[in-house]
């Protein structure tokens, strides 16, 4: 494992094809694109259980959630991943299926329109 540093956007798909998992050890987070993109690419995500990350990562199913700032938990998750590559592949396949369900271009657009329609129909209080 090594740190790569900043990448131009055009190089990200190639990188995602070369790695086994994505690490997102954030202390605070919204819904990180890197977790969504990795999952959509069929990678499991090892990430902190903060913000919108649990919407993407289901612990033990599409990746591994760890407490934010817990270095020991992160080390255990990385060690588990290294010792169980078959499990990583299973989580990656499930992550891809989940992203297809959540962010399918046809369904996602329709769901957003319905959300806005409901929001506009509700009176402000």
Buried (B, 14 or more C-beta within 10 A) or exposed (E): EEEEEEEEEEEBEEEBEEEEBBBBBBEEBEEBEBBBBBBBBBBBBBBBBBBEBBEBBBBEEBBBBBEBEBEEBBEEBBEEBEEEEEBBBBBBEBBBEBBEEBBEEEEEEEEEEEEEEEEEEEEEE
